[in-house]
Amino acid sequence: MSQILKKYAELLVNYSLEVKEGERVYIQTTTIAEPLLREVYRSVLKAGGLPHIDLEFQGRSRIFMDTANEAQLAYNSPLFKEAMTNFECYLYIRAPFNTSEMRGVDGSKSSIIAKARQPYRDIYSKRTAVRELKRNLCEFPTQAMAQNAGMSYENYQNFIYNACFLFEENPMEKWLEVRAKQQKVVDLLNSRSKIQYKGEGTDITFSTEGRTWINSDGQTNMPSGEVYSSPVEDSMNGVIYFDYPAYRMGEELQGVTLWVENGEVQKWQAKKGQHILDKVFNVAGAKRFGEVAIGTNDNIQTPTKNILFDEKMGGTVHMAIGQSYLQTGGKNQSSIHWDMIAEMKNGGEIYADDELIYQSGKFLF
């Protein structure tokens, strides 16, 4: 396992972040991820980078939310502000102690934090869009996430490392192969403008004219394996059914259907979790879509209640309501960006300018 973690760290530092001599690297994680953090720290130093660590202990976030006054909630640490504004690299290693820790938190407190951080989220979005700030989100396996996924801890470890190609002799070489393969898809999609998704309970069209499809090849997320864009804001029409469970506010939703007209969600329904949808669609910008995407990572076939992995599943598509990605040319703004996933392996189809390019989970070229 120590060799796997060393491979993981080297992949994150040398491939995903491409850390160079003198670059400052802001690393956020929890104390559970110390084994990986140790190797990342070593790799950053070997690359000539300058690591800065923000380490969260068990219960810190909940203690803060339950105890902090308004001024404390609105305070941003100087390290966070400096990292978002001026650092060259940002690595977030997700390693939660308890996936339900924030359930029942006072929503007004969360709003204060969100408002205080908004200027730095805007800076982050602009800098990451042009890779002025090289960022990566990855995962260290924890018991909490294994339990959430319905797996043993050992199986969950293997699942994560397999999804990142860490059992390959040279993971970086494998990700370069993914990059080349997905570039063919991106090149085709960027030459078209009208896209249609068809599947069980789904028939929806949208335009990506003037927008850019992005090759997500493991640099901004690890693992990755998707191509994505932002639709023209008023172009989406039709209905989409999301087969896979969705998660929001610590709760699970199932069987979500959205009816869309001229880019705006007009009606929504969930077999489970309707009250969450009702809350979300009261948020400014949430009724429009910030992302459309196609998952391509065939090493991920089992949903784990973890969007970092689930949205990359080979043979699926996903859409996100809310905030667009600046790098795609999207213009929708919102305080949320929420991905939901639809199965395509059961006869699903994708058309580009009315040409069938994808069927039952596979591209036809």
Phi, psi and omega in degrees: 000328178297325178290324177297315181294325176295316176299317181301310182298315181295324177295315181296316186282316188266333179257304186291310183265339182049053183297132180245165179309126175084356181282138179273133185239117178266119184242120177248133174194190177245169182295338178298326186275015183306320180301318177286319180303320180301317180287324176296316179302315179298316182293322177297316179297318179298328180279355181089009181279171182242097185280139174232126190251132172242104190250125182260132176266166183299129177087356185302311183296319182289320177301316181298312182295325182280337192246328188294143173274179186299319180295321179291322178296325183274358183277134174249132181294146178301325179296315179299313182297316181293320180296313181295327186273323191228340182294161180266335185221147180218120178241125175246112178262105182284126182205072187287147173282320188211115184288348180252013186302326186264007179296134178082008178293145178299116183298330181293329177290319177299324180294323178297315179298314182299318180295319181292327183271348185306315179301325181279332172295321178295316178298315179303313182298317182291319183286321179288332180298330181248012179059026169291326169248109179278119185234154175212137174250127179220184185224137168253130185294133176232162178299322182297315181288326176296316179296318179299324181278352183073033181236158168291160181298318181296317179295323180292319174304310181298323179299312181296311185292327176292320179297331179268002182063031182281349175274353174286153179298321180228090182301322181298319179298321179295319179291329175293326175294317177301315180303313182294318181295316182288335180297327177297321179293313180300317181299318178294311183297326179287350176265358181241168181231326181260122181240141178227131172255130176230137179186192181297114181075008185231131169204098187220138180238153178201163179252141171240024179299128181081358178257168182241130170277136185251139176270103180270102194242024177099002179274319180267333173229143174226112007280169171227209187119069176197159167239141186211160176208185173240131181286154169302130196303324184255017189264345189278132178217140176130205182225143175225137179246125180260107184291322188280148177302146175242157186226135179204138177057034178075011181238155180262137173245147179226148174060053182275128174239133178238133174253127190236137178224124180050042174087353185242134177292119182262333183211146180217149182210140175227138175292332175216130177097025181304323183295331177291316177301318181300321178289314185298319184282004169270349180282136180303132177083355185283341182277357176246163188260136178259344184207144167231141189203164178229123179279139187229000186275101183286351173281354175245112181230353183244123177294140186236009185063027181227108189295333178304323180266314189298322182290345180268357185306128174300138179085022177227162167236158173217158176227152177237130171275148176103220190303132175276167172265125181299324184293344177268349185094005180293149185239352182290138180238139180195160177279354179237157170217105190237115181272140172226148196240140177236139178288140177233354184287345183264046177097005180298150183226149172233131177246141175236116187051045176070006175261129177291117182242354188206136180211134176049044173089004183226141173286148185261025178214000000 
